[in-house]
Amino acid sequence: MRPPADGEDEQRWLERARAASEHGPFGLHTHFGSAERARPEAPGPEHAELVRRQAEWVEAKGLVPTLFSAGGWYMDEELAEAVTDVGLADCSATAFRPGYLKPGEPRLDAAVPTKIVLPSGVLLLELPSTHSLGMAARAAFLPGLGGRVVHVYFHDTDLLSARRRLALGAALRMLGRRRRPIDLDELAEAAVDVAPEVPFDQVFEGRNAAPAQ
């Protein structure tokens, strides 16, 4: 969940966050531009510091995040280090390049749970999203799903659309029949000992990234 921005009702947010945390793993979702703009305009150390401050704030409210998802799939080296510093598994990578990103926009590319070896030598456990809502709706009814783990992402605003809400429900029911449901904390526990280790520069796409080997 994204912490409340300036002018938003903190008490209302806390009520919703505490209710949500009773139904599954709780994660921190950071917007780097504003409440309406998820991705930052440019890389900078302030993004990592923002995540550290937000993680500290959330924990001070009695919530215990175990996961992190960056706004707009943004990631850079300093931010990745900050996510490990606050003890979170990351869900910011995708198995596909979101169509709205421009060439060279920083992001992580991974198709399976991976332990990313950061330049400092520490490991970031990555649990990438493999399917968007539309991709999941199409794949759920096809013979092959692809990959051992199917991790579907969608936005809360998708639930405001009756069409997208119905598509999501149908896709999840079909996926639930074909795969064993598992939450992200369980996936993290299962992956931590078996996920391959991959250097950061092999999964990072960005303006100054080294090409993957």
N, C-alpha and C positions, 0 to 999 in steps of 0.2 A: 504494500500500500504506500502511496505517496503521502508523506507528512503534510499537515495543513500549511498552506501558504499564508502570507500576510493578508489579514482581512477575513480569512476563513474561520469557521467556528471550531475552535480546538476541542471543546467539550463534546460536540456532536461527532467529531472525528474519532475521539477516544472511545466513545460508546460503540461506534461501528467497528473500530479496530479490535476492541476486546471481544465483540460478538463474533467477528470473523475468525479470530484466533482460536475460538472454541471448536471450529469445524475443520481445522487442518493446519499445516505448517504456516507460520507467519513470516512474511518477507518484507524487506525494505525496497521501495521503488522510488528512485530519485529522478526528479525533473531538474535539468541543469539550466534551463532558460527561465521558465516561469511556470505557473500552473497550466498554461496553455501550450508552452513550448518545451518539449521533452529534451531535445538535443541542444547542446551548447553551440554557440556560434563558432567557437574555435577551441582547440585544446588548451589546457592550462592547469597549473597545480591547484587552483581553487576548486576544481571539481572533486578531487580526492579529499580535500579538506571538508567540503560540504557533506560528503558521505560520512566521514568520521563524526561530524557534528550531529548529523541526523541520527546515526546509529546510537550515539550517546543519549540524545534526546528521547528516542523511542524507548530505550532501556530504562531511562529515568522515570518513564511513565508506567513501568511495570510490565512492559511487553518484551518478549524474547524473540527477536528475529533470528532465523537460521539461514535465510536465503537473501540474495540480492538480485535485482533486475534493473538495469540501467535504462533510463528514459531514451526512447528512440534507438535502442540497441547500441548506444554509444559506449566506447571503451578506449582507454589508452593505458600506457604502462603504469603511470602513477596511480590511476584509478584502480587498476587491477591489484596493485600492491596494497592500497587502502582497504579493498574488500577482504583480502587475507588478514590484514591487521585487525579488523573488527570481527574476524572469525566467522565469516559467512561463506556459504557455497554460492557460486555465481550462476545465474540463468540468463546472462546477457547475450550469449552466442546464439546463432541460428544456423541451421543446416542449409539455408538458402539465403541469397542476398535480397533483402527487402527492396521492392521495385522503386520506392520513393527516394532511396539513397543515391546521391550523386557519386560519380567515380572518385575514388580516393577518400571517401568518408570513412573515418575510423570505426571499425567494428571487429568482432570476433567471429570466425568461421569454424564451426565444428558440427559434426553430425552425430556424434556419440558422446556419452559421458567421458570426460578427459581430465587428466591432471596436467594443467598448464604450468610449465617450469618458467617462472618469472626471472627477469635478469638478476634479481637479488639471490636467486637460488631457491626461494620458497615455492610451494606448490599451491595453485589455485584450482580447486575442484570445480569443474565446469559441467553444468547440466543443461545442454543446449535445447532450445525449442526446435522441433523437427517439422512441425506443421502449423500453418495458420488455420483459422477457422475454415476458410474456403478449401484449402488443401485437405484438411481432415474430412470434410464433408464428402469430397470426391473420393479420397482414398479408402474411406470406411466401407464402401460398397464395391471396391475392386478386389480382385484375387490376391494381389500382393501389396502389403503395406510398406515393406522396405524398412530395414533396420530392426534391431532388437527392441529398442525403446521408442515409443511414440509419445512425444511431449507436445501437446497442443496448447497454443496460446490464443487468447482473445482478450478484448478490452471490455470493461464493464459497460461501456456505451453500446456494445453489440447487443446487450440484453434489452435495450430500449427499442430495438427493431424486431417486430414480430417474426419477420421472415428469417432474420439471422438467429433469433432465439430458437426457432423451430429447427433450423439447420444444425445448430450446435447440439441441441438435445438429441436429435436423430443420430448425429455422428458419434456422440459419446456413448449412446446406448449400443450402437453397432460395434464400436471399438471395445466396449466392455465385454461383449460376447466373444470377441476374437483374441483379446489379450487380457492378462491378469492386471487389474487396476492396482496401482501403487502410488503412494504420495511421494513428494519430492524429498522429504526427510528420509524415508525408507530407501529411495533411490540413491541418495547421497551415501547412506550407510553401506549399501550393497556395492556401490561403485568405488569407494575409497581405496579398497585393496586390489581391485582388478582393472581399473581404468588405466589406459596407456598414458605414459608421460610424454608430452609434446612440448618443444620449446615455444616460447611466446611468439617469436617471429614467424613461426610456421602456421599459426592460427590467426594472427593479427593482420587485418587489411587496413592500411592507412597511407597517408601521403608519403611518409618516410619509412614505410615498412620494408624489411628485406624480403626478397622473393622466397616463397616456400620451395623447399627442395623436394 
